[in-house]
Amino acid sequence: MPALYLLRHGDADAGTPDQGDLGRILNARGNNEAALIGRYLAEKSAHPVRHLDLVLCSAAQRTQQTWALVAGHLTNPPKAQVEQDLYLCSASGLDKRVRSLPDDAENVLIIGHNPGLHEAAIYYADVSDGPIMRRLYSEFPSATLVAFQFSQAWSGISQHTGRLKLFVTPKDLTP
């Protein structure tokens, strides 16, 4: 059964005109957020991520930095595939990409941006998930991680077919 992890990049600097939006980098808070999520994935979650088959990452510098910090806490993480089309991708664009994932990639992480990532999470979530759904609707701050379990192949995924298994923010992980 496929599992999809969606991760919003950590908090980033405003950037400079020379950098452009693609070149914006994580600030100190964003670095800390990404490291917290990495440690959580590796050690503390109820279902630690032991194996990711595929990581897709937006071409933005801040998403690639987020992955590098998360990956630093995982055992044998895959190299991320950087995809220009994921940069500021809409929910419908993300859905199209997800439905085209290869069947042999059972655990997939996509690192991207709001509002598309948040909208995609709401789109996939089975609305019967109760309190966690209310939280999903109300917030999706930097470095938020959600995970969905699907009962069909990637190509058959559609609206409200994902069982929301995880919703965690860096704030949840700090005392």
trRosetta pair geometry for C-beta under 8 A, 3 or more apart (Angstrom, degrees):
i j d omega theta_ij theta_ji phi_ij phi_ji
1 106 7.6 76 78 -160 32 104
1 149 5.8 37 134 -175 122 95
1 150 6.2 -175 -179 78 85 53
1 151 5.8 -28 -131 -109 116 43
2 101 7.6 118 -142 91 144 139
2 105 7.8 44 -127 103 105 67
2 106 5.6 -140 -108 -153 57 55
2 107 7.7 -180 -157 -72 57 35
2 108 7.2 -5 -169 9 103 106
2 149 7.6 155 90 -155 48 49
2 150 4.8 -8 68 52 95 110
2 152 7.9 -36 24 84 112 41
2 153 7.0 94 -21 -142 127 33
2 154 5.8 121 -82 -64 169 76
2 157 7.7 -78 73 -63 140 124
3 106 6.7 41 21 149 82 73
3 107 4.9 -1 63 -112 107 72
3 108 7.3 168 88 27 58 63
3 147 6.1 3 -179 -174 102 103
3 148 6.9 167 -154 84 56 48
3 149 5.3 -22 -102 -100 82 66
3 150 7.5 -172 -83 15 32 77
3 165 7.5 -39 -139 27 107 147
4 98 6.4 14 -117 -139 146 124
4 108 5.5 -15 -114 69 66 96
4 110 7.2 -4 -170 5 94 106
4 124 7.2 -89 72 -168 141 166
4 147 7.0 164 85 -152 46 55
4 148 4.8 -6 57 56 95 99
4 150 6.9 43 -5 -18 105 113
4 162 6.8 -62 44 -125 118 137
5 49 7.4 -6 -58 -94 155 144
5 52 7.7 -68 27 -115 135 115
5 107 7.4 28 -8 -178 109 80
5 108 6.9 -168 29 97 76 46
5 109 4.2 -21 73 -106 114 75
5 110 7.2 168 88 23 61 60
5 145 6.5 -11 -170 -166 100 96
5 146 7.2 165 -152 86 52 45
5 147 4.8 -18 -99 -100 75 85
5 166 7.8 -10 -117 66 88 129
6 109 7.9 173 -79 -156 21 57
6 110 5.5 -15 -113 65 66 96
6 112 7.3 -45 -160 34 88 102
6 117 5.4 160 174 -165 120 99
6 120 6.5 173 -112 92 155 117
6 121 5.5 -139 63 -76 152 100
6 145 7.3 161 83 -150 50 47
6 146 5.1 -4 55 57 97 93
6 147 7.8 -175 19 -80 66 38
6 148 7.8 31 -6 -2 102 103
7 37 6.8 117 -140 164 123 154
7 66 6.8 179 133 142 120 132
7 70 7.2 -1 -176 -65 168 163
7 109 6.2 10 0 -172 117 102
7 110 7.2 173 28 86 73 46
7 111 4.8 -26 76 -105 103 76
7 112 7.7 120 75 22 56 58
7 117 8.0 -69 78 -161 21 146
7 143 7.1 -9 -173 -150 90 47
7 144 7.4 -179 -144 88 48 46
7 145 4.9 -5 -103 -103 84 81
8 111 7.8 128 -125 -156 8 64
8 112 7.0 -49 -111 79 52 55
8 113 6.9 78 -141 -124 82 23
8 114 6.0 12 -127 -38 130 92
8 117 5.3 167 -83 89 86 155
8 118 7.5 17 -71 -53 130 84
8 140 6.3 121 -32 160 148 92
8 141 7.5 -177 78 111 146 31
8 142 5.9 -130 117 -139 114 37
8 143 6.1 -91 82 -41 82 13
8 144 4.9 34 24 43 116 82
8 145 7.9 -132 21 -65 69 46
9 12 6.6 16 123 -41 122 115
9 26 7.4 -136 167 -83 101 98
9 30 7.2 9 149 -156 82 120
9 34 7.8 -17 -165 -80 56 113
9 58 7.6 -74 -46 42 124 126
9 60 7.0 -75 -52 92 162 126
9 62 4.6 83 168 130 148 100
9 63 4.5 -93 -79 -88 123 62
9 65 7.7 69 -155 62 110 86
9 66 4.4 -146 -136 -30 70 148
9 111 6.3 83 -72 173 76 98
9 112 7.3 -101 -25 117 92 12
9 113 6.6 -10 10 -86 110 66
9 142 6.7 -43 97 -152 56 88
9 143 7.1 -38 139 -71 23 61
10 26 4.8 32 85 -127 116 120
10 29 7.3 -179 171 113 103 66
10 30 3.1 122 130 -166 106 78
10 31 6.5 142 127 -46 161 22
10 32 7.8 146 -154 55 137 50
10 33 4.2 156 -129 71 102 115
10 34 4.3 -77 -44 -41 134 96
10 62 6.9 -137 59 -179 71 97
10 65 7.3 -85 41 101 114 102
10 66 4.9 169 -2 -100 91 101
10 69 7.4 5 -18 49 144 147
10 142 5.4 67 -160 162 32 112
10 143 4.5 28 -96 -62 66 110
10 170 8.0 63 -122 -44 90 143
11 26 6.8 86 79 -150 52 75
11 27 5.6 -50 113 44 95 102
11 29 4.5 -8 60 96 139 108
11 30 3.8 -139 61 -67 60 88
11 33 6.1 107 3 2 89 144
11 142 4.2 116 -62 102 68 172
11 143 7.2 -55 -20 -14 70 105
12 15 7.4 10 144 -43 110 95
12 24 4.7 73 159 143 133 113
12 25 6.3 166 -149 97 94 22
12 26 5.5 -72 -101 -99 69 40
12 27 6.2 132 -156 -11 20 83
12 30 5.5 56 -67 -67 47 162
12 62 4.2 -39 -89 -111 134 147
12 142 7.7 -173 -8 -128 71 138
13 24 5.9 -160 70 -162 75 87
13 25 5.8 16 24 64 112 70
13 26 7.5 79 -8 138 81 10
13 27 4.9 122 -59 -66 75 97
14 24 7.3 -103 140 -127 14 120
15 19 4.4 -125 -164 77 101 133
15 20 7.1 -64 163 83 141 16
15 21 6.5 170 46 -104 169 38
15 23 6.4 120 -141 86 122 82
15 24 3.8 -77 -64 -94 122 90
15 25 7.7 128 -91 12 83 63
16 19 4.8 97 52 3 76 101
17 20 7.5 27 -178 -67 36 53
18 23 7.7 -64 113 78 63 157
19 22 7.7 -157 156 70 74 59
19 23 3.3 -143 -173 92 82 122
19 24 6.0 110 134 -66 134 49
19 25 7.8 -101 -149 -14 147 86
19 61 8.0 -75 -171 16 111 145
20 23 5.2 86 57 13 74 104
20 24 7.9 -106 100 -31 44 77
21 24 5.9 -25 -161 -13 42 115
21 60 7.2 -54 136 -119 77 113
21 88 8.0 25 130 -46 141 129
22 59 6.3 -21 -145 114 114 95
22 60 5.2 -133 -142 -112 55 65
22 61 6.5 97 151 -11 59 86
22 87 6.7 -14 -104 -140 95 144
23 61 5.3 43 -147 -8 34 136
24 60 6.9 -13 52 -172 88 109
24 61 6.3 177 68 56 41 108
24 62 5.4 -16 100 -36 87 120
25 61 5.4 -51 -86 120 69 126
25 62 6.0 169 -136 -80 23 77
25 65 6.2 84 -153 -29 77 158
26 30 3.3 -142 -157 103 94 127
26 31 5.1 128 127 -55 129 69
26 34 6.8 -49 -125 -10 159 133
26 62 5.4 128 -56 -136 71 83
26 65 4.8 -142 -6 109 118 142
26 66 6.7 140 -70 -63 132 73
26 69 7.9 -27 23 -17 172 142
27 30 5.0 97 45 10 61 105
27 31 7.3 -115 102 -6 32 89
28 31 5.8 -52 -150 33 32 113
28 32 6.5 30 153 -16 64 106
29 32 5.7 -59 -152 39 32 111
29 33 6.2 35 151 -23 67 106
29 142 7.8 78 123 86 107 145
30 33 5.5 -49 -142 34 33 114
30 34 6.4 31 159 -17 65 104
30 62 6.9 -55 176 -154 154 105
30 65 7.6 56 131 106 119 125
30 66 7.3 -78 172 -84 100 91
30 142 6.4 -76 -107 160 85 141
30 143 7.1 167 -143 -45 62 117
31 34 6.1 -57 -150 36 28 108
31 35 6.4 26 154 -16 63 109
31 65 7.6 -64 -95 155 76 118
31 69 6.3 -179 -153 -95 62 153
32 35 5.8 -58 -148 38 31 111
32 36 6.3 35 153 -23 66 105
32 170 7.3 95 116 -162 84 144
33 36 5.7 -55 -151 33 30 113
33 37 6.6 25 154 -15 64 105
33 142 5.9 36 144 119 173 100
33 143 3.6 -170 154 -9 119 162
33 170 4.1 -83 -132 -62 82 154
34 37 5.8 -55 -150 37 33 109
34 38 6.3 36 151 -21 65 106
34 65 7.1 -145 -30 126 172 78
34 66 4.5 -151 -109 -140 129 65
34 69 3.7 79 120 82 121 137
34 70 5.6 -95 -179 -46 87 80
34 143 5.8 -131 -70 -112 53 123
35 38 5.5 -53 -147 36 33 115
35 39 6.4 32 156 -17 66 104
35 69 5.1 -82 -66 175 66 115
35 70 7.9 -146 -94 -77 27 45
35 72 7.6 -32 -116 68 79 122
35 73 7.2 124 -155 -42 59 128
36 39 6.0 -56 -149 37 29 108
36 40 6.3 31 152 -20 63 109
36 143 7.3 77 62 151 104 146
36 170 4.7 96 73 -131 146 90
36 173 4.6 143 176 94 118 143
36 174 7.0 -47 -123 -56 150 87
37 40 5.5 -54 -147 37 32 115
37 41 6.3 33 155 -20 66 105
37 70 5.7 -37 98 -103 101 105
37 143 5.4 -149 -33 -179 134 105
37 145 5.4 137 -146 -32 121 132
37 168 7.3 147 -119 105 84 113
37 170 6.6 -68 -47 -79 88 83
37 173 7.5 -164 -72 -5 48 159
38 41 5.9 -55 -147 35 29 109
38 42 6.3 18 158 -11 63 112
38 69 5.7 -137 -28 133 141 70
38 70 3.8 -170 -83 -134 95 45
38 71 7.1 -69 -124 10 123 22
38 72 6.1 23 -180 60 159 77
38 73 3.4 131 150 21 103 131
38 74 6.8 -106 -159 -30 89 83
39 42 5.9 -65 -146 43 29 107
39 43 5.8 -30 176 28 68 116
39 44 6.7 36 133 0 80 113
39 73 5.2 -121 -73 -140 46 154
39 173 7.8 134 75 -177 107 142
40 43 7.0 -86 -128 55 16 75
40 44 4.8 -61 -133 56 57 109
40 45 5.5 74 161 -47 80 91
40 145 7.6 174 89 39 133 149
40 168 6.3 -163 156 134 157 156
40 173 5.6 -90 -68 -104 127 141
41 45 6.1 9 -113 -6 33 130
41 48 6.6 101 162 -152 43 67
41 49 4.6 -22 -179 25 98 116
41 70 6.6 42 24 -166 144 100
41 73 6.7 116 63 97 95 120
41 74 6.5 -30 108 -79 118 103
41 145 7.4 -126 -68 -165 106 169
42 48 6.0 23 173 -159 20 115
42 49 7.1 -53 -78 56 41 81
42 73 4.3 -131 -16 145 143 98
42 74 5.4 -147 -86 -89 104 53
42 75 7.3 121 -137 -14 104 78
43 48 6.2 40 -77 -108 9 131
43 73 7.7 -85 -12 173 98 116
44 48 7.5 108 37 -86 26 98
44 173 7.6 122 81 -129 154 106
45 48 5.4 143 57 -83 90 51
45 49 7.3 38 48 -17 140 76
45 166 6.7 2 -152 -123 130 137
45 168 7.4 -111 -102 -26 106 157
46 166 8.0 -164 37 -93 100 103
47 165 7.3 -26 32 157 139 129
47 166 7.7 -117 46 -60 105 126
49 52 6.2 23 170 -54 122 91
49 74 6.7 -38 96 -119 104 119
49 107 7.1 156 -147 174 99 141
50 75 6.9 -13 -155 53 63 116
51 76 7.7 -8 -111 85 73 108
51 107 6.1 117 103 45 73 146
52 55 5.7 47 137 -56 139 93
52 74 7.3 -5 2 -178 113 158
52 77 6.3 19 41 -142 118 74
52 78 5.7 -116 94 13 95 107
52 107 5.1 -116 -125 113 49 108
52 108 7.2 100 -165 -111 89 22
52 109 5.4 -28 -142 -5 139 113
53 78 7.0 32 161 -30 18 150
53 104 7.1 -165 -172 129 143 67
53 105 4.1 176 112 -143 128 65
53 106 5.6 106 -15 37 145 62
53 107 5.1 125 2 53 91 71
53 108 6.4 -46 64 -71 94 66
54 78 6.5 -55 -107 79 26 161
54 81 7.1 -17 -168 7 90 119
54 101 7.0 174 68 -151 156 110
54 102 7.6 133 -51 42 152 99
54 105 4.1 -5 -6 -144 128 135
54 107 7.7 161 30 89 68 53
54 108 4.7 -11 70 -115 100 87
54 109 7.4 -174 97 32 55 63
55 67 6.3 121 163 -141 138 129
55 71 7.8 -38 -63 -80 175 114
55 77 7.2 23 -26 175 146 100
55 78 5.4 170 6 77 101 103
55 79 7.5 -148 53 112 113 25
55 80 4.2 -70 107 -106 113 75
55 81 6.8 157 86 17 59 70
55 108 7.5 170 -85 -160 34 58
55 109 4.7 -9 -115 67 79 103
55 110 7.8 169 -161 -83 51 32
55 111 7.2 18 -177 -7 95 106
56 80 7.0 134 -116 -165 10 84
56 81 5.3 -28 -108 68 64 98
56 83 5.7 -10 -166 6 99 126
56 86 6.2 160 148 -66 104 154
56 97 7.2 172 150 157 168 133
56 108 7.0 15 1 -177 102 103
56 109 7.3 -178 30 93 63 54
56 110 4.8 -12 68 -111 102 77
56 111 7.3 -174 94 25 53 68
57 63 5.1 162 -173 134 90 111
57 64 5.7 101 150 -87 141 64
57 67 5.2 -55 -97 -35 140 149
57 80 4.1 27 -7 169 127 135
57 81 6.9 158 23 75 78 44
57 82 5.2 -39 78 -102 97 62
57 83 7.1 139 67 19 43 75
57 86 6.9 170 130 83 21 152
57 110 7.7 -180 -77 -156 37 48
57 111 4.6 2 -117 56 77 110
57 112 7.8 -174 -150 -65 40 62
58 63 4.1 92 54 25 97 166
58 64 7.8 -115 77 -39 65 74
58 82 7.5 -5 112 -153 19 73
58 83 7.0 -57 -109 68 32 71
58 86 4.1 -129 -91 109 68 101
58 87 4.6 118 -166 -83 103 56
58 88 7.6 98 -144 -15 138 45
58 89 7.2 -148 -99 -6 107 104
58 111 6.4 -111 9 103 84 75
58 112 4.9 110 -40 -116 119 67
58 113 6.2 42 -52 -19 167 98
59 63 7.7 55 50 53 16 125
59 64 7.8 1 -163 -40 26 115
59 82 5.4 89 -99 171 63 103
59 83 6.8 -110 -45 90 86 27
59 84 4.6 16 -30 -100 143 55
59 86 7.0 140 -9 60 71 86
59 87 4.8 -44 41 -54 93 121
60 63 4.7 86 68 6 93 102
60 64 7.1 -168 92 -4 49 87
60 87 5.5 130 -36 -122 91 97
60 113 7.1 74 9 -56 151 121
61 64 5.8 -64 -152 41 33 109
61 65 6.2 34 153 -20 70 107
62 65 5.6 -49 -143 36 32 112
62 66 6.4 39 154 -24 62 102
63 66 5.5 -48 -150 31 34 116
63 67 6.6 34 151 -17 64 101
63 86 7.8 -159 136 116 172 118
63 111 4.6 146 -169 127 100 107
63 112 6.3 13 -116 -99 141 28
63 113 7.2 -81 -67 -50 122 83
64 67 5.8 -50 -150 36 34 111
64 68 6.5 38 151 -22 64 103
64 80 7.0 -172 -125 77 73 147
64 82 6.5 1 -88 -102 114 119
65 68 5.6 -51 -148 33 34 114
65 69 6.5 29 156 -15 66 105
66 69 6.1 -62 -154 38 29 107
66 70 6.3 24 153 -14 66 110
66 111 5.7 176 88 -164 123 137
66 143 7.0 -166 -138 -100 121 85
67 70 5.7 -58 -142 42 33 108
67 71 5.6 34 160 -22 69 112
67 80 4.9 14 166 -50 162 151
67 111 5.3 -133 -62 -3 101 164
68 71 5.8 -54 -139 38 25 112
68 72 6.6 38 155 -33 58 102
69 72 5.8 -44 -154 18 30 119
69 73 7.9 19 153 -10 55 101
70 73 6.4 -71 -173 34 38 104
70 74 6.9 25 144 -18 72 113
70 77 7.8 131 112 -116 81 159
71 74 5.5 -64 -148 35 43 111
71 77 4.0 -141 -144 73 91 163
71 80 7.6 -113 -58 -35 140 105
74 77 4.2 83 84 -62 126 107
80 111 7.3 -31 -138 24 141 125
83 86 4.5 81 84 -5 101 108
83 97 7.7 129 120 -135 162 142
84 87 5.8 -36 -170 3 48 116
85 89 6.3 60 146 -91 65 118
85 93 6.7 -149 164 178 98 123
85 97 7.1 162 109 -78 122 128
86 89 4.9 -57 -146 -21 39 134
86 93 8.0 174 -107 129 44 117
86 94 7.6 71 -128 -97 80 81
86 97 7.1 35 -84 -70 90 173
86 110 6.9 -152 -138 -166 136 103
86 111 8.0 73 149 77 143 55
86 112 5.2 -116 172 -100 102 112
87 112 7.9 -159 -99 -140 23 89
87 113 7.2 41 -162 0 42 134
88 113 5.3 -34 -92 69 48 148
88 116 6.8 124 176 -4 40 132
89 93 4.2 -129 -170 95 95 129
89 94 5.3 119 123 -57 123 82
89 97 7.4 -11 -174 -7 157 138
89 112 6.0 -59 38 -153 106 143
89 113 7.2 130 30 46 66 96
89 116 4.9 175 95 142 59 167
90 93 4.5 99 53 6 77 103
90 94 7.0 -138 96 -4 42 85
90 116 4.8 -147 -135 -110 17 113
90 119 7.4 -35 -175 73 64 141
91 94 5.6 -53 -148 37 33 112
91 95 6.3 36 152 -22 65 104
91 115 7.9 -51 -39 122 98 79
91 116 5.2 -166 -50 -154 54 66
91 117 8.0 -163 -90 -54 74 10
91 119 3.6 -96 -58 108 133 110
91 120 4.3 -176 -135 -64 81 69
91 122 8.0 -45 -122 52 146 90
91 123 5.5 133 178 -19 129 142
92 95 5.5 -49 -146 35 34 115
92 96 6.5 39 153 -21 64 102
93 96 5.7 -50 -150 33 32 113
93 97 6.5 30 152 -16 64 104
93 116 6.8 -29 52 -151 104 139
94 97 5.6 -56 -150 38 34 110
94 98 6.2 34 153 -21 68 106
94 110 6.9 125 -148 140 107 161
94 112 7.1 -131 -97 28 123 170
94 116 5.7 142 -24 160 123 108
94 117 7.0 131 -80 -96 161 50
94 120 4.3 -45 85 -89 144 149
95 98 5.6 -52 -143 36 31 112
95 99 6.3 27 159 -16 65 107
95 120 6.3 -168 -52 -128 80 100
95 123 6.6 -72 -73 119 124 151
95 157 7.7 -147 -155 105 83 108
96 99 6.1 -59 -147 39 27 107
96 100 6.6 18 154 -13 61 112
97 100 5.9 -68 -153 40 31 107
97 101 7.4 58 147 -52 62 82
97 110 7.6 113 106 -112 131 143
98 101 5.8 -23 -165 -18 40 114
98 108 7.7 157 -130 96 80 147
98 110 7.5 -76 -81 -35 94 148
98 120 7.8 141 -22 -167 139 129
98 154 6.2 -146 157 -161 66 99
98 157 6.2 -62 126 71 115 147
99 154 5.8 157 -139 150 31 81
99 155 5.4 76 -174 -124 80 41
99 156 7.9 152 -136 6 94 18
99 157 5.8 -143 -91 52 81 97
100 154 7.3 -70 52 134 13 126
100 155 7.6 63 -89 -93 31 78
101 105 5.4 -102 172 69 107 126
101 108 5.8 -64 -140 -67 151 164
101 154 4.1 -132 59 -143 99 164
102 105 5.0 90 68 0 86 103
102 154 7.6 60 61 26 13 150
103 153 5.7 -26 -113 -148 100 116
103 154 6.6 -144 -89 16 55 106
103 155 7.9 -36 -72 -8 93 103
105 108 5.3 59 146 -71 114 106
105 154 7.7 28 70 -46 96 144
110 117 7.7 -171 110 -118 107 102
112 116 6.5 -65 137 85 134 111
112 117 4.7 166 83 -68 105 116
113 116 6.2 52 83 39 77 102
113 117 6.1 165 78 -13 26 113
114 117 5.6 -74 -79 43 54 97
114 118 5.0 29 -123 -8 97 113
114 140 6.1 145 -96 105 127 118
115 118 5.5 -64 -162 47 59 111
115 119 5.5 56 145 -23 87 110
116 119 5.7 -61 -143 41 28 110
116 120 6.1 30 158 -21 66 107
117 120 5.7 -54 -148 35 29 112
117 121 6.5 32 152 -22 63 104
117 140 7.0 177 99 165 96 138
118 121 5.7 -52 -151 32 32 113
118 122 6.6 29 152 -15 64 104
118 140 3.8 176 -104 49 114 168
118 144 8.0 51 -90 70 89 144
119 122 5.8 -53 -150 38 33 110
119 123 6.2 40 150 -25 65 107
120 123 5.3 -53 -147 34 33 118
120 124 6.3 25 159 -14 67 107
121 124 6.2 -60 -146 39 27 103
121 125 6.2 34 158 -34 63 110
121 136 6.1 -138 133 -165 117 117
121 140 6.9 159 41 -108 146 135
121 146 4.9 81 -133 54 128 160
121 148 7.9 -174 -138 -43 69 120
122 125 5.9 -51 -142 22 28 116
122 136 6.3 160 -88 139 73 110
122 137 6.5 85 -112 -97 117 66
123 159 5.5 -83 -177 -118 78 81
123 160 7.7 -100 168 -41 43 56
124 148 5.3 -51 137 -90 132 167
124 157 7.2 -9 -125 176 101 117
124 159 7.3 -116 -92 -134 31 38
124 160 7.3 158 176 -70 22 20
124 161 6.9 -63 -158 54 67 66
124 162 3.8 18 159 16 100 136
125 129 6.1 -78 180 15 104 140
125 133 6.0 152 148 -114 138 93
125 136 6.0 120 -63 114 168 166
125 148 7.0 -126 -88 -100 59 118
125 160 6.7 -20 91 -116 41 57
125 162 5.9 -54 -90 76 32 99
125 164 4.8 15 -131 -53 99 119
126 129 5.5 110 81 -36 82 99
126 160 5.3 89 -110 -176 46 73
126 161 6.9 36 -74 -137 89 7
126 162 6.2 -148 -25 77 82 43
126 163 5.5 -6 9 -96 133 50
126 164 6.6 -142 37 -6 80 84
127 133 6.2 86 -148 -139 48 157
127 160 5.7 -29 -13 -130 89 120
128 133 8.0 146 74 -35 14 147
129 132 5.1 -65 146 67 110 105
129 133 4.4 129 76 -45 95 104
129 136 7.9 37 89 5 134 136
129 163 7.3 143 -84 -157 114 58
129 164 4.6 28 -122 41 166 117
130 133 6.0 129 62 17 18 104
130 134 7.5 -37 152 -9 43 97
131 134 5.6 -48 -152 29 39 112
131 135 6.7 37 152 -15 66 103
132 135 5.6 -53 -154 37 37 113
132 136 6.3 42 147 -23 67 104
132 164 5.6 -176 118 111 129 132
132 167 5.3 154 -165 16 102 135
133 136 5.4 -51 -146 35 36 114
133 137 6.4 37 155 -20 66 102
133 164 6.8 154 -76 26 74 156
134 137 5.9 -53 -151 35 30 111
134 138 6.4 15 157 -11 63 114
135 138 6.0 -69 -146 42 30 103
135 139 6.4 -42 -180 40 68 98
135 167 6.0 136 99 123 123 151
136 139 7.8 -100 -135 57 15 58
136 140 7.4 39 -160 -71 56 97
136 146 6.9 67 -117 -105 113 140
136 164 6.8 -91 -53 -134 150 157
136 167 5.8 -109 -74 -113 91 147
139 144 7.5 173 131 -91 84 147
139 169 7.3 -32 127 -60 123 148
140 144 5.0 -126 -161 44 59 161
141 144 5.6 120 59 -45 55 108
141 169 5.5 58 53 -143 107 131
141 170 7.7 -94 100 31 117 92
141 171 7.2 51 58 -8 148 118
142 170 7.6 -16 95 9 79 125
143 169 6.9 102 93 -156 81 62
143 170 4.9 39 92 -33 131 113
144 167 7.4 -9 -174 -165 102 73
144 168 7.3 165 -154 87 59 43
144 169 4.9 -26 -102 -97 79 82
145 166 6.6 -26 120 126 93 115
145 167 7.7 170 90 -145 56 30
145 168 5.2 -10 60 62 97 90
145 169 7.8 176 21 -82 68 35
146 164 6.6 -46 -169 -144 108 95
146 166 6.1 162 -154 91 39 73
146 167 5.2 5 -107 -101 86 69
146 168 7.9 170 -79 22 45 60
147 164 7.6 114 78 -161 51 51
147 165 4.7 -53 97 67 100 101
147 166 3.8 35 29 38 106 112
148 162 3.2 -8 -168 -178 133 126
148 163 6.4 135 -160 61 68 43
148 164 6.0 -35 -99 -94 76 47
148 165 6.5 155 -111 8 20 91
149 162 6.8 133 56 -162 34 71
149 163 4.6 -24 59 59 91 104
149 165 5.2 70 -15 -39 102 129
150 154 7.7 108 76 -89 156 45
150 157 5.5 -48 -134 -100 153 106
150 161 5.9 44 -133 127 95 99
150 162 5.4 -44 -77 -102 84 72
150 163 7.5 -180 -76 14 33 78
151 161 7.4 -117 35 176 84 96
151 163 7.9 66 -31 -14 93 112
152 156 3.8 -88 149 90 132 125
152 157 6.2 178 79 -69 105 56
152 161 6.7 -34 25 168 116 139
153 156 5.2 81 58 13 74 104
153 157 7.8 -114 100 -31 41 80
154 157 5.9 -36 -159 -7 38 116
156 161 7.9 -131 125 158 79 168
157 161 5.6 -166 -150 75 63 133
157 162 7.2 30 -151 -58 112 95
158 161 5.3 82 57 -15 62 131
164 167 6.5 10 172 -42 116 105
168 172 5.1 -117 -154 63 75 146
168 173 6.8 60 175 -45 113 104
169 172 5.0 112 56 -5 68 99
169 173 7.7 -148 98 0 45 89
170 173 5.6 -68 -155 40 42 108
170 174 6.5 32 154 -21 75 108
171 174 6.1 -60 -143 33 33 106
